[in-house]
Structure formats: C-alpha cells, structure tokens
Amino acid sequence: MKREASDAAVDQLWRERPRDPFVRGSVAVISLLMITAWWVGSFDWLDLLSERRQANLDRFIVEMRPYPLQGVDWDWGVAWDWARDIMASRGTKAMGMTLGISIVAIGLAGLASVLLSLPSARNFATAEPFVRSTRQAPASLRFAWTFVRQTTRAALVAMRSIPEYLAAFLLLAIFGPTPWTAILALAVHNAGILGRLGAETVENIPSPAPASLRAIGGRRSQLAVWVLLPELLPRLLLYFFYRWETCVRESTVLGLLGIVSLGFWIDDARSRGHTDVLVFFVALGVAIVIVGDIVSSLAREMLRRAG
C-alpha cells in the first residue's frame, strides 16, 4: 500500500514538472539534425555487418597476435620475449619522447597562460583595475587598455582555434619532423585555452581585496603579485593538469606526422602491415594516457584539498 502511494506521488510530481519549450524545441531540432545528417551522409548499418567486414575482423584478430604466436598455441614466454625486444629497440624511447613532448609543451603553455591571463581580464586590463567607473581616467589611457585587452583576447582566440594537428602540419615547414614541431603546436593551442580560463578566473575573483589595495594606492604590479596570482595559480594548476592529459594523447597522435613518438611507430607498423606491432604501440599509448590520467587526478585532488 505504501509502495503504491509512493509511486502515485512520484507520478504526480512527474506530471506537474516544469516544462521548458526551449528545451523541448532543442531536443526536436537536434533529433532532426541527426536524421538529416544520416540521410545526407547515406550511412548504412548493413555495411558494418557485411561479409567483407566480418572477414576483415577475423583477419585482424589473427594478425594482432604476436607474429611468433600466429597459428600456434599461446605461450607467455614467447609473447614476453617479443614485447621485450620491441621495447628495447624502440618502444621505451618512443614512450619517453611522447611523455617528454607533453611535459615540455604543457609547461610552456602554462607559463604563457599566466602571462596572457591578466592582460585579457576585463577587471584588470582597464584604466582603473577593480574600480567600477573609469570615467575619471584619461580617454587615451582607457583606449590603450581596451586595445591591450582586446588584442590579447583575440590572440587567445586565434591560438586555441587552430587544432594541434593542423598547427603541427604548418610548423613542419619550419622545424621539420622534430620534437619542437609537436611541442610548439601543443603549447600554442593549450596556452590559448589556459589563458582564456585564467582570464575568466581573474574576472570571477571577489573584488573587495584588490579594490581595497587599489584604493590605498596599490600599483597594478602589486595587485597582480599579491592578490591575483595567489588566487589564480591554484585554479590554473587544476586546468594545467587536465590539459596535460590532452597533451599526452595528442603527442601520440602527432607522431603520425613523422615526429618520432609512439604515433610514428604506429604509422610505421601500419604501412608495413605489421598489425601485431601496431596494436602493441597503441596499447603503450593507452597505458601512458591511463598513467597520465591517474597522476593528473591525484594532483588535482591534492590541489583541491590544499585550497
């Protein structure tokens, strides 16, 4: 009896729930777009289940086994020797290169974001920071700071609007297939993202403390060092570690452009038809991402507790 009354109460709440026409309209529009995209793209579910696809899958399953174990019973000793030889010849170096690229790239991105966050924040890059009205400031000063702020914000938009892979492709013409191509491509893109997030953090900082310091004659540099950076850095470090996870993944992908990271050897194995080696290097990439995710999560949790 109580269960029926509870169910009736829940049903009553469901019938009386607020109904937002915008939400319903959005769901309808998204559904229509998906149907239209499916129709325009001529996607066919049956193609996934064709005999040809099944034959490709069967062949892939056979070829993904270590080459010495294809067509024979599984032997962990043979598999270990095969994996150890790959790691000794190129696997360890490729993993180190992938990690090194991601760490240097996110370090440069973090430094650039700190430098770009303040001049792009609306409450700092103004004639009178953290003062509600700037009418008393000279027009030339207001114009100068508006120019600085808008220029910096436009630069951040441009930096994060270029995908890492496309930026690396362009940088190949300058640096060739060297680690710096991947490092700079990742650093520029992530600096744009971190700089924007940092600017939003500065804009959301409670204003009484910086406004009080400014009212007693505090300089802009003192505001930045004594008030804003202590507030900005913990939050920016959270974003920093989150974006580092992305750098780990993308540094693997950028190897497809010829940069000697895991992606380079994945592409090499694919071109040679060595499916077993390809799967092994993909597994190494997955392992790096998992470890990076764990380290990043632990670091973010420590920062949250410290804050």
C-alpha positions in Angstrom: 0.0 0.0 0.0 2.8 2.4 0.9 4.6 1.5 -2.3 1.6 2.3 -4.4 1.2 5.7 -2.6 4.9 6.4 -3.2 4.6 5.6 -6.9 1.5 7.7 -7.2 3.3 10.7 -5.6 6.2 10.3 -7.9 3.9 10.1 -10.9 2.1 13.2 -9.7 5.4 15.1 -9.4 6.3 14.0 -13.0 3.1 15.3 -14.4 3.5 18.6 -12.6 7.1 19.1 -13.5 8.1 22.4 -15.2 8.1 22.2 -18.9 10.5 24.4 -20.8 9.6 24.9 -24.5 13.2 25.8 -25.3 14.5 22.5 -24.0 11.9 20.6 -25.9 12.5 22.6 -29.1 16.2 22.0 -28.8 15.7 18.2 -28.4 13.5 18.3 -31.5 16.0 20.3 -33.5 18.9 18.1 -32.6 16.9 15.0 -33.4 16.0 16.5 -36.8 19.6 17.4 -37.5 20.8 13.8 -36.7 18.2 12.3 -39.0 19.1 14.8 -41.7 22.8 14.1 -41.3 22.2 10.3 -41.5 20.1 10.8 -44.7 22.6 13.2 -46.4 25.6 11.1 -45.4 24.0 7.9 -46.8 25.2 5.9 -43.8 24.3 2.2 -43.9 24.2 0.0 -40.8 24.2 -3.1 -43.0 27.7 -2.2 -44.3 29.1 -2.8 -40.8 27.7 -6.4 -40.9 28.7 -7.3 -44.4 30.7 -10.5 -45.1 33.7 -8.4 -46.2 33.7 -6.5 -42.8 33.5 -9.8 -41.0 36.4 -11.2 -43.0 38.5 -8.2 -42.2 37.6 -8.5 -38.5 38.6 -12.2 -38.5 41.9 -11.4 -40.2 42.6 -8.6 -37.8 42.0 -10.8 -34.7 44.5 -13.3 -36.1 47.2 -10.8 -37.1 47.0 -8.8 -33.8 48.6 -11.7 -32.0 52.4 -11.5 -31.8 53.9 -12.7 -35.0 55.8 -15.7 -33.4 52.5 -16.9 -32.0 50.3 -16.6 -35.1 48.9 -20.0 -36.0 50.3 -21.7 -32.9 49.3 -22.1 -29.2 49.7 -19.2 -26.9 53.0 -19.1 -25.0 53.5 -16.3 -22.4 57.3 -16.7 -22.6 57.4 -16.2 -26.3 55.0 -13.2 -26.0 57.2 -11.7 -23.3 60.4 -12.0 -25.4 58.6 -10.5 -28.4 57.4 -7.5 -26.3 60.7 -7.0 -24.6 62.5 -6.9 -28.0 60.2 -4.2 -29.2 60.6 -2.2 -26.1 64.3 -2.4 -26.2 64.6 -1.5 -29.9 62.2 1.5 -30.0 59.3 1.2 -27.5 61.0 2.7 -24.5 62.4 5.6 -26.5 59.1 6.3 -28.1 57.3 6.4 -24.8 59.9 8.7 -23.3 59.6 11.0 -26.3 55.8 11.1 -26.0 56.0 12.0 -22.3 58.8 14.5 -22.9 56.8 16.3 -25.6 53.7 16.5 -23.4 55.5 17.8 -20.3 57.6 20.5 -22.1 54.5 21.6 -24.1 52.2 21.9 -21.1 55.0 23.7 -19.2 55.4 26.3 -22.0 51.6 26.6 -22.3 51.2 27.2 -18.5 53.9 29.9 -18.5 52.3 31.7 -21.5 48.8 31.4 -20.0 49.9 33.1 -16.8 51.4 36.0 -18.8 48.3 36.3 -21.0 45.6 35.8 -18.4 45.9 39.2 -16.7 46.0 41.5 -19.8 42.9 39.7 -21.2 40.9 40.0 -18.0 38.2 42.8 -18.1 38.6 43.8 -14.5 42.4 44.0 -14.6 43.2 45.2 -18.2 41.4 48.5 -17.7 42.4 52.1 -16.9 41.5 51.6 -13.2 41.6 47.9 -12.3 38.8 46.8 -10.0 37.2 50.2 -10.0 33.6 50.2 -11.2 33.8 53.5 -13.0 36.7 54.6 -15.2 35.3 57.9 -16.4 37.9 59.8 -14.4 40.7 58.2 -16.4 42.0 60.0 -19.5 40.4 58.8 -22.7 43.8 57.9 -24.2 44.5 55.6 -21.2 41.1 53.9 -21.5 41.7 53.4 -25.2 45.2 52.0 -24.6 44.0 49.4 -22.1 41.0 48.5 -24.3 43.4 47.9 -27.2 45.6 45.7 -25.0 42.7 43.7 -23.7 41.0 43.1 -27.0 44.3 42.3 -28.8 45.2 39.8 -26.1 41.8 38.2 -26.2 41.9 38.0 -30.0 45.3 36.3 -29.8 43.9 33.7 -27.3 41.0 33.0 -29.6 43.4 32.5 -32.6 45.7 30.3 -30.5 43.0 27.9 -29.4 41.1 27.9 -32.7 44.0 26.1 -34.5 43.9 22.4 -33.9 47.2 20.8 -32.7 47.4 18.6 -35.7 46.9 21.4 -38.2 49.4 23.7 -36.3 52.0 20.9 -36.3 51.4 20.3 -40.0 52.2 24.0 -40.6 55.2 24.0 -38.3 56.7 21.1 -40.2 57.7 23.6 -42.9 59.9 25.4 -40.3 61.2 22.8 -37.9 60.8 19.6 -39.9 59.8 16.3 -38.1 61.5 17.2 -34.8 60.0 17.2 -31.3 59.8 21.0 -31.4 57.1 20.8 -34.0 54.9 18.9 -31.7 55.9 20.9 -28.6 55.1 24.2 -30.1 51.8 23.0 -31.7 50.6 21.7 -28.4 51.9 24.7 -26.4 50.2 27.3 -28.6 46.8 25.6 -28.6 46.8 24.9 -24.9 48.1 28.3 -24.0 45.1 29.7 -25.8 42.8 27.5 -23.7 44.5 28.0 -20.4 44.9 31.8 -21.0 41.2 32.1 -21.6 40.3 30.0 -18.5 42.8 32.1 -16.4 41.2 35.3 -17.6 37.8 34.1 -16.5 39.3 33.1 -13.1 40.6 36.6 -12.6 37.3 38.1 -13.7 35.5 36.0 -11.0 37.9 36.8 -8.2 36.0 38.7 -5.4 36.7 42.4 -5.8 36.9 43.7 -2.2 40.5 42.8 -1.6 42.0 44.1 -4.9 39.7 47.1 -4.8 40.9 48.0 -1.3 44.5 47.6 -2.2 44.0 49.8 -5.3 42.1 52.4 -3.2 45.1 52.9 -0.9 47.5 53.4 -3.8 48.5 49.9 -4.7 50.1 49.6 -8.1 48.9 47.3 -10.8 52.0 45.0 -10.4 51.3 44.7 -6.6 47.7 43.7 -7.4 49.0 41.0 -9.8 51.6 39.6 -7.4 50.0 40.0 -4.0 46.3 39.3 -4.8 45.6 37.9 -8.3 48.4 35.4 -8.8 47.8 33.6 -5.4 44.1 33.3 -6.3 44.8 32.4 -9.9 47.5 29.8 -9.6 45.6 27.0 -7.7 42.8 27.1 -10.2 45.1 27.4 -13.1 47.1 24.4 -11.9 43.8 22.4 -11.9 43.3 23.3 -15.6 47.0 22.7 -16.2 46.9 19.1 -15.2 43.7 18.5 -17.0 45.2 19.9 -20.2 48.3 17.8 -19.7 46.2 14.7 -20.1 45.2 16.1 -23.5 48.8 16.8 -24.4 49.8 13.1 -23.6 47.1 11.9 -26.0 47.8 14.4 -28.8 51.6 13.9 -28.6 50.9 10.3 -29.6 48.7 11.3 -32.5 51.3 13.9 -33.8 53.7 11.1 -34.3 51.7 10.4 -37.5 53.4 13.5 -39.0 56.8 11.9 -38.7 57.8 13.0 -35.2 59.4 10.1 -33.5 56.9 9.4 -30.8 54.5 6.5 -30.4 52.4 7.7 -33.3 55.4 7.5 -35.6 55.9 3.8 -34.9 52.1 3.2 -35.1 52.1 4.6 -38.6 55.3 2.7 -39.5 53.7 -0.6 -38.4 50.5 0.2 -40.3 52.4 1.0 -43.5 54.4 -2.3 -43.2 51.3 -4.3 -42.4 52.6 -5.4 -39.0 49.3 -5.5 -37.2 50.7 -7.1 -34.1 53.3 -4.3 -33.6 50.6 -1.6 -34.4 48.4 -3.0 -31.6 51.3 -3.2 -29.2 52.2 0.5 -29.7 48.6 1.5 -29.4 48.5 -0.4 -26.1 51.5 1.5 -25.0 49.8 4.8 -25.8 46.7 3.7 -23.9 49.0 2.8 -20.9 50.6 6.3 -21.0 47.2 8.0 -21.1 45.9 5.9 -18.1 49.0 6.7 -16.0 48.8 10.4 -17.0 45.1 10.4 -16.0 45.9 8.9 -12.6 48.7 11.3 -11.9 46.6 14.2 -13.1 43.6 13.2 -10.9 45.9 12.8 -7.9 47.5 16.2 -8.4 44.1 17.9 -8.9 42.7 16.3 -5.7 45.8 17.4 -3.7 45.3 21.0 -5.0 41.6 20.9 -4.1 42.4 19.8 -0.6 45.1 22.4 -0.3 42.8 25.1 -1.4 
